[in-house]
């Protein structure tokens, strides 16, 4: 990468190629973390350029439908008729103009135009130039947090921002239909918003959608404000024992090395094990964590039940390697392949944890790409996958064994309906279940933030 190029030039060149790829995939966005240094010829990219590239891509992924709506009034043809490089340039340029405060609009426009000229042709650059300049001119003012105009979520000229402020536009960019307007303003698929309106009502659907605009904080546990090892790098969360991490990722790595029991975990995810563990009538000797991921709940189980043997697995190779490393800290954790686990643990599990795949509808602030994938057909596929995981897993339970069923979803079909089906089909007793809705909206303190999710305890009687 040319070391003499101005800061931001390399970033925009790289990120527009990434956005082009995302535009070609939408709504099935690539969820692989974006590393600008992995681009051809960019291994020595300036760190400031890399940070800017990530910020632009992050804004596009989080506000894809909002950007499309804000660009649409200034187009002479329908969005689907635009060539993909033009779409990418408009998305990347508009994201900088609307959502990146420190980026001069002129720099965002010029870079998008020049990239389009090289990527496509000169005439296409002229179109991008005209549209992005109109987008920049359409921003009338930034409304402060608490401005009453922001609270009217049916207004078609207000763009809500993650910090609780908003942009007021000179045009009514959003759809006249209230539900579609909410879909565009908060960048959720129309089908998801309509589903939430039907399931929870418009007011709650609005709150859920606004929650997803938040930059989800990094939460750590166990947290004690008096512990000097946190050294002002975390602040108390509303849930006791949790802290909002305010330091850098490097500082978090250092702190976790000093505190081996420290976990990055949301209170809702933590409650899956922490709230249900005390309800067990006897301490488990054999525990199976069937969908263990990278092992956050596996660690939690090991700390709660230090005398138990814990068998854990995950079909993903990278996650399984992370599980294998847990043995260094917790020797009672035994990673096994799925095939070996079903063979060696059949009928032995006193406690079975099934933290199954889901639509992620309770954690869309952390998983923004999932907002666009939601559909009835995909939900049916997720439910079918959950059944394929859960039904054979029941055979792992010992007589009197307990099963924890958990998701990071707020959908009844993935949650209550599944536990009811499991209880009926396999003669399990439902002891307790809890559906936790996400909390926190733009303008509120990070200490208010909580993911959504569901967990239930069933016992084999």
C-alpha angles and dihedrals in degrees: 000000000000106000090202094060114109118259109275097026095094092041093057093045091054100040095049089059088052092048090049089057091048092049089054091051101040126162088022096059122189107256095193108122109259113242110181090196090066091065117105110280094000102102090111097042115150110262090235090055091049091051092049092049091052091047092052094048090045091054092049094050094047097044104027096133093041090054092048090052093049092050096044099077090059097051126097093203135039117277095243089057093059118099113255096246088054090050090050093049092048093047094047094044095045091047090058094045096048106030110023107073098190097050115096110233091226092057092049092049096045095049093047091049095049092048091050092050092053095039096045121356142300095265092057089053089057091055092050091048093052096046097045092049089054090049090053092047091050093067104096101175146330112252116219123239109279096027105147091226089069093057093063099085093183092065110115098207100055123094109196117217131209095250094056097261123105145204121242114213129206090231136048096250099170131079120274092230108090096223094046089046089055090048092055097040093052098030101239125138113266090237092056094050092047090048091052092047089053094045101039108011129254096283095055092040087056092050092049092049092048090049089059091060089069123105093237110234124235106250124198134193145230090035127175117179090209093058107106091207089077087057096189091309093118138036129208120275121215088251110076114245094028130100135194107235111228100168128088125280088251091055090049090055090051092048093048089052088055092044109039092181093057113114133190098228139139118235091243093055091044092053091063089076103015096055097040101040095074090052093066113108092218136019110261120242095191122037126183122199102191101179098031101157108188091341107257093138090037088061090046091053091048091053093046095045106029094168097053127098107236120202114193136178144169129184093224112091097216093049091046090054089053089052091051091055090057089074089074089066100027113032091184090068110095115190112208133175113254091253093050092045094055090047098046101036104041109139093356107094115111086180126024121190116202108182092170133193114270145162091280089227091147094055104040091129086066096034105041094162089066091065091074098045097059116120137137090252093052091046090053089051091050091050090050090051091050090054092049089054099041103043098059090039092064086071089067092066121104120220106289090012122151129227127205111203114193142168138171089231132104094203117118093214091059094041126024094021091053095050091047090052093048093048092050098042098045101029094247123160116232106223101175140342132188131190110199119198120211117262133203129060133201111294095031124106118266087243087073093058122113132161120234123241149131138241136176137182119221126179130207103230 
